[in-house]
């Protein structure tokens, strides 16, 4: 026998002596004999026996079953009941204590020994299991800490590399230098993508990836994905398109970050493995048969990625979602990558409760489909575009379907064609109010001539093209066409309609005619597209969207890393804002107290005082009660949910994970400041805009004035500031006419409008 230490709890002396004799004869060590439950509990606490043989009926205030329950919770020592009670009530009570055995008196010695050995072995197995579980938990915690630290250490220098590359691209005029810097940035972006994939795979394997549901716009997610990958697609001369179901909900509840990651992996893979043709992202909403898709109900979000790539052999389809797997060695050498992107994607889809499938034909392309359950938060709103008929010409079936569905949803009749010759033939009978042509396409010269003859210059023409497409320039110079860059997202489509249809804010007939006939208005449809009130021919739409603030901001940048401070300061300054720097959390508190800032960019890992504590103290009023509500954006190399929760708990308004681009920083600034006031930006910021506008007007810099007014108006429309947007629209018309006095009067009116809004919001 193994010499296990056993405690006997029995109030019958003869029975206790018999048990001791039997146990010692079989090699067990008896450490005591207690006659009451209280004494048994105390001995169990001090002696920690390997096993307790417990009578049920004992002397004192409680019985053996009650004592066993206390021992289970406090020491975990296994208990075997020895009793003459066989009724169901006592048996059920004994079961609740997780007893290791229940022997009815009288019993054979053999039965006693079997019960003891079974209980001891079970106890040893449970102890080993607990130890293994604790070891696994410690290992997982260590792995989590390692991943967090590794993420921070890798992202911090990459933030400096990517930031410096972006700044250098903005400064260098030498084409060869720009090409070198562009390659450097592209390599850094690729490295960041690989690091993220490896870290995400490790998190998934360790069970540390969790769902963080929240409200998001599915269209905004899809637009971010295609815009992010458009540069890579265009470098390979690929078309990239987005089809968004017009019935798609405006807002849904899900984990938007993970959906974006899923789509980035799928669309990125399609771009990587496609040499010719196009890649398309389709996003549709499926209402279950038993539902109606009302607010609060669960519907299916179906996202499909279609490409014209090399395809996947049928015999390899079952392997594509396995980690570290690619089609073959040649493909690996040709395309690179770690082979874990699709594995991560499949795990994320599973985590969100969805399904993923793939179908492919070698030499023709592939389709990946993801279906996810989401909750409807707000329905989409459909508005008429004021255009009754559209002639659409595009050689791409995906682009045709995407544009056609949007026009139909806006109330227009659409005739779709695939070539210039076909469109030219349809033109005389249709006489459309709008012509949309995607280039390059065959027969576009014939279509241009036919438009000149049949429609003249009164009908607006929109050309959809990839950047630097030569044919687009010919359409601009000969017909004054607007140019919209591919991919035509929903946002770009709506801006296009805003430009070519009736303006949102009503004009008098004289103002409308005056605006159309002004030289600046004509210029808006050719080389100088900045003068156009709503659509720019060569506008950097991302910058227009994210830089749309009502004037330069006063920004406090808090970071202990000298390189990051330099890069981030230059980036913020390049966005047109004034920057003050601080090196730690305490200095940030002091600086906020002594200055006035529109927003604080706060690193979270710093000596002396970290960013979380600094933000919490600012919110508590340590920088002055008037500064408690200053917007604070967390800057961190950690990208996990715990860090985001800490930021939220500290009262921070935004969270930006390193490394970040200037575009991401501009977005974070705009969103943080937009959420801080009833008029989206403080009255001070708008006052600075008005001051800048007056200075530009005085110097005669109307192009720059038009640009910042367009940005301000776009932002006001997005924030629902109808009064402000209306004034800015009239201001743009006055600038185009060169009506200086009118512009000055509108700037005064704008200032008064914001002051009234501020008073109402206090």
N, C-alpha and C positions, 0 to 999 in steps of 0.2 A: 504494500500500500504506500501511499505517498506522504503520510504523516501530516495531513491537513489539520489545521487548528479549528476545532469545533466547539461552539458554545451550546450547552444544553439549557433549555428553559422549560422546567417541569416542576409543579408544586407537589407532586406525589413522590415522597422520598424513595420508596422501594422502586418505582418505575425509573427514577433518575439514576439510582445506583446500578440497575440492570443495564441501562443504556450506556453508562460509563464503561462497565465491564466489557460489553460487546464491542464498543468502539476501540478501546485500548487494545483488546485482544486482536483486532484487525489492523493495528498499526496507526490509528488516528490519535491525535493529541487533543485531549479535552482540556480547555482553558478555563472552565468554570461551569457552575450549575446555579441558575437563578430561578427563584420561585415566583417572581412578580414581573409584570410587564414593564414597570418603571425601571426596575433593576436591570432587566434585559436591554432596554434602550441605552442606559448609561454604560453598561459593559460593552455594548456594540460600538459606542462612540469612542471609548478609550482603548479597547483591545483590537478592534477591527478583525474579527474572526473570519476564517475562510468560508464557514458555513454555520448556520444557526438551526438547530432542531427545536421547533417551537410548539408547545402545547397551546391549544386554543383557549381553554378555560383556565384562568390563572387567578391568583389572589390580587387584591387591590382594585383600583378604580377603572382599569381598562383590561381588556382581554388580549390574547396573543395576536389576533388579526389587526387590532388597532396599533399594537406595538410594531408589527411587521411593516405597516404602512409608514410609520415614522422612520424606521430603520432604512427602508427603501429610499426615502427622500434624502436622508442625512448621510448614510454611509454606503449604501448600495450592496451591503452584504447579502448573499443569497439565503433564503429561508425555506425550510421544508417543514410543513405542519404535520404534527403527530397528534391525533385526536380521536376521541370516540364518537364525535358528532359527524353524522353523515347526511344531515338534512340539507336541502337545496339552498336555504337562506345563508347558512354559514359557508357553504361551498362558493356561492356567488360573491360573498364578501371577501373570501380568500383570493379569488381570481383577480379582484381589483388591485391587490398588492403585488401582482406579478410574481406570485410564489413559484418556487422551483420544484415543488412536490407537495403531495397531500396524501399521507398514509393513515389508514384507519386502524386503530387499536382493536384487538391485538394483531400484531403483524409478525411475519417470519423474519429471521435475521437476514436471509437472502434478499427479501424485498427491501429491507432497510439499507443494505449495502448498495443495491442497485440504485435506489433513490439518491443516496449520498453521492455516488460516483457520477450519476447523470447530472446532478445539480452542480457538482464541482467542475465538470467538463463544460457544461453550458456557461457557467460563470467565467471560466477561462476564455472561452470563445468570444463572449460578449466584451470582456476586457480587451482582448486583442483587436476586436472590431472597433471599440472606442478609441484605442490607441492609434489604429490605422486611420480612422476618420480625423482625429486631431492632427495627425501628421500631415494628412492630405490638405486639411484646412490651413495649416501653417505654411505648407509648400505653396498653396494657391495664393495665400496672402503675400508670401515672399515674391512669387511670380508677378502678382499684381503690382507690388511696389517696384519691382525691377522694370516692368513694362512702363510704368508711369515715369520713372526716372530716366529710362532709355528714351522714351518719347520726348521728354523735356530736353535731354542733352542733344538729341539729333535735330529737333525742330529749331532750337535756339540759334545755332550757327546757320542753318538753312534759311531762317528768316532774314539774316543779314545778307546772305548770298543773293537770294531772290530779290530782296529790297534794293540792294546796290545795283543789281543788273537792271532793274526797272528804271532806277534813277539815271544810270549811265545811258540807257536807250533814249531817255528824254533829252540828254545833253549832247550826245555825239551826233555830229553832222556828217562824218565820214562814213560812206557806205560800207567799206570793208570792216571798219571798227564796229559798226552797228550789227553786221552779220556775225562777227565773233561774239559780241555780247548777247545777241539773240540765241546763238547756239548754247552759250553758257547758261542762260536762263532756262532754255528748253531742257537741258540736261538736269538742272536743279529741280525743275518741276517733275521730271520723270523720276528722279531719285525720291522726291517727296511722295509721289504716288506709290512707289514700291515700298517705302517705309510704312506708309499708312496701311497697305495691304497686309504686310507681314505682321504688323502690330494688331490689326483687326483679326487676322487669322488666329493669332496667339490668344487674344481675348475670347474668341469664340470657343477655342479648344479648352480654355480654362473655365468656361461657363461664366465669364464676367461681362458678356455683352447683354444688355437689357433693353427692353422697349421703353421709350419715353414718349408717350402719346401727347399730342397737342394739336392745336388748330393750324392748318396750313392750306395754301392755295395749290391745288394739283397742277394748274396751268403754270404758275410761277416756278414750281419744281421742274416741270418739263422744259420750260424756256431756259432755265439756268443750265440744264444738262446740254441742250443742243447748242446754246451760245458758247458754253465752255469748250465743247469739242469741235466747233465750227472751224477754228483756225487749223487744227490738224486735218480735218476733212478737206478744206480748201487747198492746203499745201499738197495734197495728193490728187487735186482736181476732181474731188468727189462732190456730188450733191448731198446736202443734208437737209432733211425736211421734218416738220412737226405737224401731225394731224391731231387736233384737240377736239373731241366731241363737243359740239355747241351746247349739248345738254349737261355737260360736266358741271358738277357742283362748284360754286365759287369758293366755298370753304369746306374742308373735311377735317375730321379728327382722326389722326393716325400719327405714326412716327415719320414725319416728313424728311428728316435727315437720313434715315435708313432707306427710304424710298429713293431719295436722290442718289445715294451711294449705289443702290441696285441698278438704277438706270445708267449712271455714269460707267459702271463696269460693263453693262451690256452694250451700250452705244459705243463706248470706247473700244470694246472688242471688235465690234462690227467695222469701225473705222480702220482698226489695225489690220484686219484680215480681208479687207476689200481693196482691190487694186484699181478697179474701173467701175463706173456706175454711180450708185447712190446708197445712202443709208437713211432710213426713215424711222421716226419714233411715233407710234400711235397711242393715244390715251383715250380710253372710252369708259363710260359708266354703265354697268349692267345692274338693272333692278331685279331682284329675285322674283320668281313668279307669284309668290304669296304677298309681296310687298308693293308699295306705291312710290317709294323713294322720298317720302316726306322727311322733314327735318327731324333729326334724332334717330332715324332708322339706319340700318346697316345695309349698304349696297356693295357691289363688287367693282373695284377699280382694276380695269384690265389694261396693261401696258404691253405693247408689242414692239419689238425692234426687228426691222426687216432690212436685209442688205442684199447686194448683188455680188457677194464675195465668192471665195473659192469653194465654199461648202464643206460639209463634214461627211466623211464616209459612213455608211449605215452601220458598219461593224464597230465604229468608234463612238457612236452616239451614247452608249451606256457609260462611257468613261469620262465624258466631258465635265461632269460636276465633281469628279474626284480631285483631291488636292494634288498639286505639283504634276499635273497632267497636261500635255499638249499633244497635238495630232501626231507629229513625228519629229525626228531629229532635224530634218531639213527645215521644217516649219519653225522649230525653235530657233534655229540659227538665223532664219530670215526675219522673224518677227520679234524675238526676244520675249522677255517677261518671265514671271516666276511660276506661272501655271496655277495660281491659287485664286484668281479673280472670279471665275465661275463657281468655284467651291464656296467662296465667301458669299457670293450672291445667293446661292441655293440655301445656305444656312440662314442668311438674313430673311429670305422669303419665308422659310419655315418658322423663324422667330416671330414674324408678323402674322402667322396663321394663314399664310397663302400657299399658292402652288406655282411651280415653274415648269415649263415644258419647252421642248425644242424640236424643230423639224428642219430638214435640210436636204438639198439636192446638190451633189457635187457638180461644180462648174456653173451653177445657177444662183446659189445663195442660201441664206439661212433665215429662219424666223424664231426668235425667242419670245415666249409669252409668259408674263407674270400676272397672276390674278390675286388681288389682296382685298380682304374685308375692311371697309372704312365706314365711318359714321358721317352722315350728312349734317353739316352745320348751317350752311346757307346755300340756297339755290342760285343758279346763274340767272342774270337778267338779260333779256334780249331787247335790243333797240333797233329801230329801223334806221338804215343808213341814208335814206333820202335819194338813193340811186335805184332806178327801176330796171335797168338792163346793163349787163356787163358782158363784154367779149373777152374770154380768157384763152390765152395761147401758151401752152407749156408742153414740152416733150416728156416731162416726168409724170407718170400716173399718180404717184404719191402727192406731188405738189398740186396737181390739178384737183385731186379729191379734197385736199386740205383747204385750198382757196375756195373751191366751189361750195363746200359745206358752210364756210363762213359767210359767203355772200348770200346764200339761200337763207341762212338764219337771220340775216340782216334785211330780208325782204326783197332782194334783187333777183331778177331772172338772169340766168347764166347760160351762155353758149360756150361750151368747152371745145377747144381744138388742140391738135398736137403739132401743127407746123404753121409757118407763116403763110404758105400757099392756102391751106385750109381756112385759116382765119381771114385772109383777104377775100376769099370767095363768100364767106358768111357776112362780111361787113355791110354791103349795100342794103341787104334786106333787114338786117337787125338795127343798123344805125344806133349803136349803144351809147349810153351816157358815160361809159368808162371803158377803156381798153387796158388790159393787163397782159403784158408779154414777158415771158421768162426767156432769158438769153443765156448761153447761145442756143439758137434753134435754126432750123433750115428755113429758108425763104423769108427771113425777117426783112430783107431789103424790099421785097415785093409788098409785104404788109405795110411798111413805112410809106411807100408811095401811094398805096391805096388809101391809107388814113389821111394823107395830105389832100388827096383828090375828093374823097367822099365826106370827110368830117372837118377838114380844115384844122384850125388851131383852137377851136372852141371846146372840143372834147378832151378832157384830161387823159393823159396816157401815163401809165406806171410801168416801169421796167424792173423786173426782179432779176438780180444778177449776183454772182459771186464778186468779191472785191477785185478790182483791177481787171474787169472784163472789158475788152476793147469794144465790143458791140454796144455796151451800155453807153459809152461816150458818144457814139454816133447817134443813138436815139435822143440823147440830151441835146446835142448840138443842132439836130435837124427838126425835132418836134418839141423841144423844151420839156422832155419827159422827166417826171420824177423817177428817182432810182431808189429802190428798196433792196437792201442787201439780204441775201439768203443766209440763214433760214428765216422764212417769214413766220415769225412767232405771232401769237395773238396780239401782243402789245404792238408790234410793228404793223400788223394789219389794221388795228384800230387807229393808229397814228396816220396811216395811209388814208383811211376813210375820212379822218378829220381834216386832212389836207385837201382832198379832192372833192369833198361834198360840202354842203352848206355849213358854215361855221356854227359852233355850239351856241355862241352868244349872238343874238339877233342884231343885225346892222340895218341902218336905213339904206334905201336904194342908192342914195348919193354916196354914202360911205363905201358901199360895196363896189360901185363902179369906180370910185376914186382909187380904192385899194388895188383893183385889178389893172387899172391903166397906168399906175405909177411905175416909173422905171425900176424901183427897187423890187416891186412885185414880180416883174418879168425876170429880173436877175435871180429871183428865188427859184425859178424853174430851170436855170442852167448852171453856170459855173459857181456863182456865189449862193449856195443853197441856205446859208445861215440866215438870210433875210426872209426866208419863208416862215410863215407864222406857226406851222405845225409839223411839217415834214422836211427833213434835210436830205438833200441828195447824197451828200458824202458825210453825213453827220456820224460822229462816234456815238451810237445810240446808248451804249452802256454808260459812257461818261455823262451823257445827257440825263440819263435816268438817275444815276447815283450822285451826281454832283449838284442836283437840283436843290440847293439851299438858298435862302433868301439873303445872301451876302456872306462875306468871310466870317469865320468863327474864331473865337478866342479859345485856344485849346491848351490844357495843361497835360503834359506828357510825363508820366512817372515811371521810371525804369532804372534799375541799378546797373544794367549792362551797358557799357559805353558804346559798343558797336550798335546794339539795338537802338539806343537813344539817338545816335547819329542818323541811322537809316530811317527810323520812324519820324524823326523830326523833319528831315528833308522831304519825306513822302507827304507828310501833312502840309508842309509849306508849299509843295508842288500842287497840292489840291486848292491852294489859294487861301489858307488859313494862317493865323498868327499862332506861334507856339512858344510856351514857357516850359522849362524842364525842371524836374525834381528827381532826386536820386534814391529816395526811400519813402516809406509810408508816412513817417513823422514829418518829413519835409513837405510832403504833399498836403498834410493838414495845415501846416503853417502857411504854405503858399496860397491855398484856397482862402484862408482867413484874410490874407493881405491883398488879394486880387479879386478880379471878377471874371469868371470863366463860363463859356457856353457849354463846355463838356470837358470831362477828365478822362484821359486814357491811362488806365492803371495796371501796371504789371502786378502779378499776384505773388510772385516769389522774390522777396527782397530782404536784405538784412535789416536789423534794427526793428522794423515793423513791416509786416507783409501787407499786400494790397487789400486782403479781405478785412483785416482789422482796421486799416486806414479808412476804407469805405464805410465801415460800420460806425466809426467815430465821427466821420463827416456827417453821416445821417443822424447821429445823436446830437449834433450841434456844436461839436468842438471847434469847428471852423467858422462859427457864427450861425445864428438861427436863420439868417437870410440865405445862407449857402447850403442848407440841408438838402434841398431838392436838386442841386446841380447834377446833371446826367453823368454817370460814371460807367465806362465800358471796361470790362476786364480783358487784359491782354495776357495770355498764358500759352505755354508750350504744351500744357496738359489739355487733352481734348475730351476727357471722360465726363460721364454724367455727374460723379461726385463733385468735380470742380465747378460744374455749372450750378449745382445745388448750393454750393458754398457761396458762389457769386450772388445768387438770388437771395440767399439768407442774409448776406451783407448789405443788401439794398442796391446792388448794381443794376444798371438798366440794360446792359448788353454784354455779350461774351464773344470774344474774337480769338480764335485759336491760331497760334503761330505754326508755320509761316503764313502770312497773309499778303495778298496783292494790294496795290493802291486802290483797285476797284472795290475790294472787300472792305478796306478801311473806310473808303468814302461812303459805302453803304451803311456801315456801322455808325459812323458819325451822323449821317442823315437820319437814321432810324432812332438813335438815342435822343437827338435833339427834337425830332418830330414828336416824340412821345412826352415831351416836357411842357407843352403849352397848348392852350386852347386854339391857338392860331398856328400850330405846328412849329414855328420858330419864334423866339422871343422878339418883342418889339424892338429891342436894341439891334438885333441882327437885321431886321427889316429896315431899320433906320440906316444901318450901314449900307444896305443895298441901295436905298434911295440916294444916299450921299455919293456912292460910287456912280450911280446912273447919272446924277447931275454933273459930276466931273467929266464923265465920258461924253455927255452931250455938249458940254462947254468946249471940249477939245475936238469935237466933230468926229469922234470915233463911233460911228453909228453901227458898224458891223459888230463890234464888241458889245455895245449896248443891246443890240438885238439878241446876241447869244445869251447874255445873262438874263435878259427878260424872258426869253424862251424857256430857259431852265427854271426860272422862278414860276412861270405859268404852269409848266408841266408838273412841278411839285405841288402847286396849289390845287390843281385838278385832282391829283392822286389823293390828296388829303381831304378833298371835299370842301375846300375853301372857295365857294362859288363867287362871293363878292370880290375877293382878292384876284381870282383868276379872270373875272370879267374886266376888272380895271386893267390888268396886265395885257389882256387881249386888245383893248382899245389903245393902250399905250404902244403896242407893237404896230398897229395900223398907223398911228400918228408918226412913229419913227420912220416908217416906210414912205410916208408922204412928205417927211422933212418938216413937219409942223412942230417947231421947237416950243412955242408957247403952250400948245396943247399937251405936249409931253410933260412940261413942268407942272401944269395944272393937275395932270393925272397922278404925278408923283406925290403932290400935296394931298390929293384925295385918297391915295393908297395909304399914306401915313395916318390920316384921320380914321380910315376904316379899321386899321389894325389897332389903333388906340381904343376905339369903341369896343372891339372884340376883346381886348385885354381887360377893359373895365368890367365887361359882362362876365368874364371867366373868373374874376377875383372873388 
